Amino acid sequence: MVAMGHDQEARSTPRTTAQVVDGVGPRLRTLRQRQDVTLAALAERTGISVSTLSRLESGQRKPTLELLLPLAQAYQVPLDDLVGAPQTGDPRVHLKPEQHGDRVVVPLTRRTGGVRSFKQLFPPNSPGGEPSLRTHEGYEWLYVLSGRLRLLLGEHDLDLGPGEVAEFDTHTPHWIGNVTDQVTEVLCLYGPQGERAHVRSRPAS
């Protein structure tokens, strides 16, 4: 029998959505106090008002991705740590969000070769500045889960919404960004040597 600490036991116990949301405020307050940061200093770092931060910590304001993303960046912690998300799936694979520039990237597979999968969160209006198209080895498949994604692909300028898919050879000059005021959530498959996802056509009726 393996003994669990209080935090492990809490994470292993199923929780309702309301319980998860209710736990965010106290977790944010504890994290801020551990790092010895004032609300005013945190407001300056994140661009979130002192009153909103105070209401978040007291539970009077519901946490959203728009609020949690800059807080995770300011505290230099994964989003999972802010919401106390339980470990899921294969216990050998820990799906920890990673910061890649403005984006939050959650690796869904840990394989070293072949097609890899990611979930990506694009903050509002990111990346900033003028689009700069680039090329590299590989083949990419994108599926928009929520929000809107702008894809510049060669001479094409595409606006992708929820449920829409794009796939392309990454040797083609491309740029991907979110030009809206909402977070955009994307599922991505990427083959570093140009491997494609295998799509089976619907059989003829």
C-alpha positions in Angstrom: 0.0 0.0 0.0 1.4 3.4 -1.0 0.7 6.3 1.4 -0.4 9.6 -0.2 0.2 13.1 1.0 -2.7 15.4 1.5 -2.2 17.1 -1.9 -1.9 13.8 -3.7 -5.1 12.5 -2.0 -6.9 15.7 -2.9 -5.9 15.4 -6.6 -6.9 11.8 -6.8 -10.4 12.5 -5.4 -12.9 13.3 -8.2 -14.1 16.9 -8.0 -17.0 18.8 -9.5 -16.4 21.8 -11.8 -17.7 24.0 -9.1 -15.2 22.6 -6.6 -12.3 23.2 -9.0 -13.4 26.8 -9.7 -13.9 27.5 -5.9 -10.3 26.3 -5.3 -8.7 28.7 -7.7 -9.0 31.8 -5.6 -7.3 30.4 -2.4 -4.6 28.9 -4.6 -3.9 32.2 -6.3 -3.7 34.0 -2.9 -1.3 31.4 -1.5 0.9 31.5 -4.6 1.1 35.3 -4.4 1.9 35.3 -0.7 4.6 32.7 -1.2 6.2 34.8 -3.8 5.8 37.9 -1.6 4.1 39.9 -4.4 1.6 42.7 -3.7 -1.7 43.0 -5.6 -0.4 46.3 -7.0 2.8 44.7 -8.3 0.9 41.8 -9.8 -1.5 44.2 -11.5 1.5 46.0 -13.1 3.0 42.7 -14.3 -0.2 41.2 -15.8 -2.3 44.3 -16.8 -5.2 43.0 -14.7 -6.7 45.6 -12.3 -6.1 45.3 -8.6 -9.9 45.0 -8.0 -10.2 42.1 -10.4 -7.2 40.3 -8.8 -8.7 40.8 -5.4 -12.1 39.5 -6.5 -10.4 36.5 -8.1 -8.6 35.6 -4.9 -11.8 36.0 -2.8 -13.9 33.9 -5.3 -16.1 36.8 -6.3 -14.8 36.7 -9.8 -14.8 33.4 -11.8 -11.4 32.5 -13.4 -11.2 32.5 -17.1 -8.3 31.7 -19.5 -7.9 35.4 -20.3 -7.2 36.0 -16.6 -5.3 32.8 -15.8 -2.8 32.9 -18.8 -1.1 36.2 -17.7 -1.1 35.0 -14.1 0.6 31.7 -15.0 3.2 33.8 -16.9 3.7 36.2 -14.0 4.2 33.4 -11.5 6.2 31.2 -14.0 4.0 28.1 -13.3 2.0 25.8 -15.5 -1.8 26.5 -15.8 -2.4 23.1 -14.1 -0.9 24.5 -10.9 -3.4 27.4 -10.9 -6.4 25.2 -11.1 -5.0 22.1 -9.3 -5.7 19.9 -12.3 -5.4 16.2 -11.6 -3.0 14.0 -13.5 -4.8 12.2 -16.3 -4.2 9.4 -18.7 -1.1 7.2 -18.6 0.7 7.9 -15.3 4.0 7.8 -17.1 3.0 10.8 -19.2 2.5 14.1 -17.4 0.7 16.6 -19.7 2.4 19.8 -18.4 1.7 23.1 -20.3 4.8 24.7 -21.7 5.3 28.4 -22.6 6.4 28.9 -26.2 6.6 32.7 -26.7 3.0 34.0 -26.4 1.5 30.5 -26.8 0.8 27.9 -24.1 1.5 24.4 -25.6 0.4 21.2 -24.0 2.2 18.1 -25.5 -0.3 15.3 -25.8 2.3 12.7 -26.8 5.9 12.2 -25.7 7.2 10.1 -28.6 10.5 11.2 -30.1 9.7 10.4 -33.7 6.8 10.3 -36.1 3.7 12.4 -35.8 3.3 14.3 -32.5 0.2 15.9 -31.1 -0.2 19.2 -29.2 -2.9 21.4 -27.8 -2.1 25.1 -28.2 -3.7 28.2 -26.7 -3.1 31.5 -28.5 -3.7 34.5 -26.3 -5.7 37.4 -27.8 -3.9 39.3 -30.6 -0.8 37.1 -30.7 1.9 37.0 -31.8 2.2 40.8 -31.9 3.7 42.8 -34.7 3.6 42.3 -38.5 3.2 38.6 -39.6 6.5 37.1 -40.7 6.1 34.0 -42.8 8.6 31.2 -42.2 9.4 27.7 -43.5 10.8 24.5 -41.9 10.9 20.8 -42.2 7.6 18.9 -41.6 3.9 18.6 -42.2 1.2 20.2 -40.0 -2.4 19.5 -39.4 -4.5 22.1 -37.4 -8.0 21.7 -36.0 -9.6 24.8 -34.3 -11.4 23.8 -31.1 -12.6 27.3 -30.1 -12.0 30.9 -31.1 -10.6 31.9 -34.5 -7.2 31.3 -36.1 -5.6 33.3 -38.9 -3.3 31.2 -41.2 -1.2 32.9 -43.9 -0.1 30.1 -46.2 1.8 31.1 -49.3 -0.5 33.5 -51.2 -3.6 32.4 -49.1 -5.0 34.3 -46.1 -7.3 31.9 -44.2 -9.7 32.6 -41.3 -10.4 29.4 -39.5 -13.2 28.9 -37.0 -14.3 26.1 -34.6 -14.4 22.7 -36.4 -12.3 23.9 -39.3 -9.2 22.1 -40.3 -6.0 23.0 -42.3 -3.1 20.8 -43.3 0.0 21.9 -45.1 3.6 21.1 -45.9 5.7 23.4 -43.7 8.1 24.1 -46.5 5.4 26.4 -47.7 5.9 29.9 -46.2 3.4 30.3 -43.4 2.3 32.3 -40.3 -0.2 31.3 -37.6 -1.8 33.7 -35.2 -4.8 34.9 -33.3 -6.0 38.4 -34.4 -9.2 38.4 -32.2 -9.8 39.6 -28.6 -10.5 36.0 -27.4 -8.2 33.0 -26.6 -8.0 30.6 -29.5 -7.7 26.8 -28.7 -6.1 24.6 -31.4 -5.3 20.9 -31.7 -2.2 20.3 -33.8 -0.6 17.2 -35.3 3.0 17.7 -36.5 5.3 15.4 -38.5 8.9 16.7 -38.2 10.1 14.8 -41.3 6.9 15.5 -43.3 4.8 12.5 -42.1 1.1 13.0 -42.7 -1.8 12.0 -40.6 -3.6 9.1 -42.1 -7.2 10.1 -43.0 -9.6 7.3 -44.0 -12.3 8.4 -46.4 -15.9 7.7 -45.6 -16.9 4.6 -47.5 -19.4 5.1 -50.4 -23.0 4.4 -49.4 
